Amino acid sequence: EQGVFRPELAARDVYMMVAALGYFYQSNRYTLSAFLGENLEDQPTFARWEAFVVDSVLRTVSNQPVSGH
């Protein structure tokens, strides 16, 4: 009602986005760690990915510009 969220989005699509981003990271962390040359299980690296996911979801669902996340 307040126009905060994009009206054309389906909840299932947002759920699939979050699930895909989380699953891909977790299921491929060993291979990606070797490929990227960094430890994806390191807490600061994981926290950076988590912040990226949150920011991506907020930017996707928001009907207004999102900054500072």
DOTI-150641 format. One line per 10 residues: number of its first residue (from 0); their letters; for each residue x, y, z of N, C-alpha, C. Coordinates in steps of 0.1 Angstrom, whole numbers. Example, Ala and Ser with C-alpha at 12.3 -4.5 7.8 and 13.67 -1.06 7.14 Angstrom:
2
0 = as = 132 -57 78 123 -45 78 132 -33 78  128 -22 71 137 -11 71 129 0 79 .
END
This chain:
69
0 = eqgvfrpela = 8 -12 0 0 0 0 8 13 0  20 12 6 29 23 7 38 25 -5  38 15 -14 46 16 -26 61 13 -24  64 6 -13 78 3 -10 84 -8 -19  75 -17 -22 80 -29 -30 75 -28 -44  83 -34 -53 79 -34 -67 66 -44 -68  55 -39 -73 43 -46 -73 43 -59 -83  52 -58 -93 52 -69 -102 60 -82 -98  66 -81 -86 74 -92 -81 65 -102 -75  69 -115 -77 62 -126 -70 71 -130 -58 .
10 = ardvymmvaa = 65 -133 -47 72 -138 -35 80 -150 -38  75 -159 -47 83 -171 -50 96 -168 -57  96 -158 -66 108 -154 -73 118 -148 -63  114 -140 -54 123 -135 -44 129 -146 -35  120 -156 -31 125 -167 -24 135 -175 -32  132 -177 -45 142 -185 -53 155 -178 -54  155 -164 -55 167 -156 -56 176 -158 -44  169 -157 -32 177 -159 -19 182 -173 -18  174 -183 -21 178 -197 -20 189 -200 -30  188 -195 -42 199 -197 -52 212 -191 -48 .
20 = lgyfyqsnry = 212 -179 -43 224 -172 -40 230 -179 -27  222 -183 -18 228 -190 -6 233 -204 -9  225 -211 -17 229 -225 -20 241 -225 -28  242 -217 -39 254 -217 -48 266 -215 -40  266 -205 -31 278 -202 -23 282 -214 -15  272 -219 -7 275 -230 2 279 -243 -5  272 -247 -16 275 -259 -22 287 -259 -31  292 -248 -34 304 -247 -43 316 -240 -36  315 -238 -23 325 -230 -16 339 -236 -17  341 -250 -17 354 -255 -18 360 -253 -32 .
30 = tlsaflgenl = 352 -256 -42 357 -254 -56 359 -240 -59  350 -231 -55 352 -217 -57 364 -211 -49  366 -216 -37 378 -212 -29 391 -215 -37  392 -227 -43 403 -230 -50 404 -222 -63  393 -220 -70 393 -213 -83 396 -198 -80  390 -192 -70 392 -178 -67 405 -175 -59  410 -185 -53 422 -183 -45 420 -176 -32  408 -178 -26 405 -172 -13 396 -182 -6  397 -181 7 389 -190 16 375 -185 18  365 -191 11 352 -186 12 345 -190 26 .
40 = edqptfarwe = 352 -198 34 347 -202 47 352 -192 58  361 -183 54 366 -173 63 355 -164 67  353 -161 79 342 -153 84 340 -139 77  351 -131 76 349 -119 69 345 -120 54  350 -131 47 346 -133 34 331 -137 33  327 -146 42 313 -150 42 304 -138 46  308 -130 55 300 -118 59 299 -109 47  309 -107 39 309 -99 27 298 -104 17  298 -118 15 289 -124 6 274 -122 11  273 -124 24 260 -122 31 254 -108 28 .
50 = afvvdsvlrt = 263 -98 30 259 -84 28 256 -82 13  263 -88 4 260 -87 -10 246 -92 -13  243 -104 -7 230 -110 -10 219 -101 -5  220 -96 8 210 -87 13 208 -75 5  219 -69 0 219 -57 -8 212 -60 -21  215 -71 -27 209 -75 -40 194 -77 -39  190 -84 -28 176 -86 -26 169 -73 -24  174 -64 -16 168 -51 -13 167 -43 -26  177 -43 -34 177 -36 -46 166 -42 -56  165 -55 -55 155 -61 -64 141 -58 -60 .
60 = vsnqpvsgh = 138 -59 -47 124 -57 -43 119 -43 -41  129 -34 -39 126 -20 -36 120 -13 -48  110 -5 -46 105 4 -56 112 17 -56  121 19 -47 129 31 -46 144 28 -45  152 38 -48 167 35 -47 171 31 -33  180 21 -33 185 16 -20 200 20 -19  204 25 -8 218 29 -6 222 25 8  235 23 10 241 21 23 239 7 29  236 -3 21 235 -16 26 246 -25 21 .
END
